[in-house]
Amino acid sequence: MLLWKRTGAIGAAIAAVMAVSSPIPAAASAGDVSFTSHGVTLHGTVVAPEGGGAAPGIVMVHGSGEHDRDDYRAEAEAFAKAGIATLIYDKRTAGYSLFERDYSVLADDALAAVQALRSRPGVDPARVGVWGLSEGGWVAPLAASKSEDVAFVVTIGANGVSPDRQQSWAFETYLRRGGVTGSMVDMVSSTNMRTLAGAGVFPEAGYDPVPVLEKVRQPVLGMWGELDRLTPPGEAVRIFRETLERTGNRQYTLKVFPQAQHALRPTTDGFDKLDGFAPGYLDLVGTWVNGLKDGPVRPSADPPPVQASQSAALAPLAWYETPWSQIAVWALALLAFAAYPVTALFRRRRGGTVPLAKPACWLASTGLLATVGFLVYYVVLTTGAAMAPGPVLLGRTLPWLALQLIAVGVVAAGVVTAVSWWRAKGGGGIRVGLLLAGAVLFIPWAVHWGLLVP
């Protein structure tokens, strides 16, 4: 998810680490490695310090999405120049996608990388830990909880809440920043997320990081950007501190970097990303990891940063909200709206004539536009557009405003059609009756998805 660039912050890291008593190499070397996890061979590179005795090691665990080793090479080179052997590797693609992933498998990948790094010449096997960014902030502690071979845990932008709760908060944060208010926010951040989780297409949606943190006995360095807009940072700092304290692991350092975003890049507002890294980030990792050999870490935690809003646990779906129920209602309404013009066209081709009442035509047209248009826009929003909503009018994106107006048109056309049908004593037969049944199904469905809600 993040492409790192080498910056002047690397020089700052080197200078700061010179305070450590061990010799600091002036250059770094790289060597390729391979290791196997769950039947998949993964490939990586060890960026290591030149000389200076047995060095501590870090395995870098990826954020969400597709990543290769070069995404974290700049940091790996900085850590190596600070005297830390760093393993970066290409993330697995087998068994990992938008709709499929298993944090336990990813944790085992990280543990296989730990073993590969521990076996390298020039690496102290007793001082090899894991570093995890974003999604890696769920995976790295899990790896540590599964093996005592992990000497420490470093996290960047880690979450204290589940993935569905985090994503809901991020959607709401980005939409409100774009000026969106009302039902669209609730649809994207709540109804949508609950439906995806209920359908099983949001992998690891309910993963709870707290029970895993409770099992971590290794020293923990947790770092967050003050202006993180993807992870609720204030909640994360508080949950990490309370959990580690409650379980008796008092070897922790929890640091918040001002004017930094999710991945500890400088930022003006948390939504943009400037060049370089947050001042002090590379420095802290180098001094903290190298300092572990001098004795236990004293507990230290910055105050949690202020969040504009708090995340909220998502309620389970009611029976009528289940994905199959919603799909069935949507499909039946769509078929009902489509049947009216399709049957008319079919009869005309056979040489007959079918009168098309204007209200019924309007109902069929607006119903088709609303049902098909919503599906298209829903897919667009769910696959990324919610993070960049575009032009907004009256607190609504232009497509959402159009869909809401069309939905109101469906209701109005339905009322007029029903009155005309009743006055004509059923004139239009089954075709109009079916069309009205579609309108009846459409209304609660549209309310549920926010189309008929302000």
Stockholm file with secondary structure:
# STOCKHOLM 1.0

chainA/1-454         MLLWKRTGAIGAAIAAVMAVSSPIPAAASAGDVSFTSHGVTLHGTVVAPEGGGAAPGIVMVHGSGEHDRDDYRAEAEAFAKAGIATLIYDKRTAGYSLFERDYSVLADDALAAVQALRSRPGVDPARVGVWGLSEGGWVAPLAASKSEDVAFVVTIGANGVSPDRQQSWAFETYLRRGGVTGSMVDMVSSTNMRTLAGAGVFPEAGYDPVPVLEKVRQPVLGMWGELDRLTPPGEAVRIFRETLERTGNRQYTLKVFPQAQHALRPTTDGFDKLDGFAPGYLDLVGTWVNGLKDGPVRPSADPPPVQASQSAALAPLAWYETPWSQIAVWALALLAFAAYPVTALFRRRRGGTVPLAKPACWLASTGLLATVGFLVYYVVLTTGAAMAPGPVLLGRTLPWLALQLIAVGVVAAGVVTAVSWWRAKGGGGIRVGLLLAGAVLFIPWAVHWGLLVP
#=GR chainA/1-454 SS CCCCCCCTHHHHHHHHHTTSSSCCCSCEEEEEEEEEETTEEEEEEEEEESSSSSEEEEEEECCSSCCCGGGGHHHHHHHHHTTCEEEEECCCCTTCBTTBCCHHHHHHHHHHHHHHHHTSTTEEEEEEEEEEETTHHHHHHHHHHHCTTCCCEEEESCCSSCHHHHHHHHHHHHHHHTTCCTHHHHIIIIIHHHHHHHHTCSTTTTCCHHHHHTTCCSCEEEEEETTCSSSCHHHHHHHHHHHHHHTTCCCEEEEEETTBCTTSCBCSSSSSCCSSCCTTHHHHHHHHHHHGGGSCCCCEECCCCCCSSCCCCCCCCCGGGSHHHHHHHHHHHHHHHHHHHHHHHHHHHTTCCCCCCHHHHHHHHHHHHHHHHHHHHHHHHHTTGGGSCCCEETTEEHHHHHHHHHHHHHHHHHHHHHHHHHHTTSTTHHHHHHHHHHHHHHHHHHHHTTTTCC
#=GC SS_cons         CCCCCCCTHHHHHHHHHTTSSSCCCSCEEEEEEEEEETTEEEEEEEEEESSSSSEEEEEEECCSSCCCGGGGHHHHHHHHHTTCEEEEECCCCTTCBTTBCCHHHHHHHHHHHHHHHHTSTTEEEEEEEEEEETTHHHHHHHHHHHCTTCCCEEEESCCSSCHHHHHHHHHHHHHHHTTCCTHHHHIIIIIHHHHHHHHTCSTTTTCCHHHHHTTCCSCEEEEEETTCSSSCHHHHHHHHHHHHHHTTCCCEEEEEETTBCTTSCBCSSSSSCCSSCCTTHHHHHHHHHHHGGGSCCCCEECCCCCCSSCCCCCCCCCGGGSHHHHHHHHHHHHHHHHHHHHHHHHHHHTTCCCCCCHHHHHHHHHHHHHHHHHHHHHHHHHTTGGGSCCCEETTEEHHHHHHHHHHHHHHHHHHHHHHHHHHTTSTTHHHHHHHHHHHHHHHHHHHHTTTTCC
//
